[in-house]
Amino acid sequence: MDGFGIGAAKDASLFGDEGADTCGHLLHCQPAAHFPTLTALGLFDPAKRLVLEPQNPNKDTLSGLHELLGDIVPKWTTFSSNGIPDELLRRFENLIHTTVINGGKGSGTEIIQRLGPDHLATGSPIVYTSADSVFQIASHEEKYPLSTLYYWACVARMLCNQNPILGRVIARPFLGQPAPGFYRTPFRKDFPFSGGKIPLLEALEKHQISMMGNRIICDLFPDTPMIPILGKNNTDTLEQVLTILQTRKQKDNPSRILFVDLEDFDMVYGHRRDPAGYANAMMTFDTYLHQCIAFLEPQDLCLLTADHGNDPTFTAHTDHTRENVPLVSYPPHSLPPGTYPMSLVAQTIMRHFFC
């Protein structure tokens, strides 16, 4: 559940995130929202859920997912309010043989609306960053094919592997016109920093356990062979997961794992500080989760957790919030309530398949 934190981590003050609580504030400001399946699993009950505490030095999705899988990434470089430094932009321009439009640092949707007309007029891609460790490149799909945008992103990834070390380069295609406006398309692609193989994923691969992942999971773990779970958004993805569970008896593949990152909670509702939209998306997820659980077999395990927080009521900024994250499972876990490292998820998966 991308961005679903359950209260400020003990080091939240280092990130300017004191008082953040995605779960608590969402329930408080959306009292009419109803989540029967998630409630039954114990997601909202401190006596039933486990608290996972981040140890990684960042608060982004890539860092959080790595830690859930048992790997701690380094401290990423982030940029000041001026955005990506001119020196890095000049190096990038020299390699792609075209000038760029410096969008600075801020909300990608706002930057694209503001600079989209200049991009169409000049042909220069828009380059910008955020509070995360990212180098983002945006271009209009009718101006440049996706292959060109992805090539530019590969060049930027090469530049940002050592000095500076950035967590992600993100290709951000968009469509539309100045009036009525521009909009992002579903063909975003992430190019993550890669520090080598992750032991959990290596073990799953070695034992020939089939791995499936939705778009962001496949993007962020490109060195791991995964079967794509299609879907442009949360609902599409959950439809695919439900179909996989419904039809799996027709497949000769007894052991598999599905990695699903429901990024709309974070990208569409958290960053845009939309608690009503967040709650509605949660209710939709709750309905799908109820249907998915009905198709689980006795040997199956379903884990629900998050990578970081993104409190949709937080007003100090529109970035992620440094929070602890939950862990609930079906069937219920046997561990006592308490605080554990995020790597407990990796340990649980290892025990499930190999013990």
Order of alpha helices (4+ residues) and beta strands (2+ residues): alpha-alpha-beta-alpha-alpha-beta-alpha-beta-beta-alpha-beta-beta-beta-alpha-beta-alpha-beta-alpha-beta-alpha-beta-beta-beta-alpha
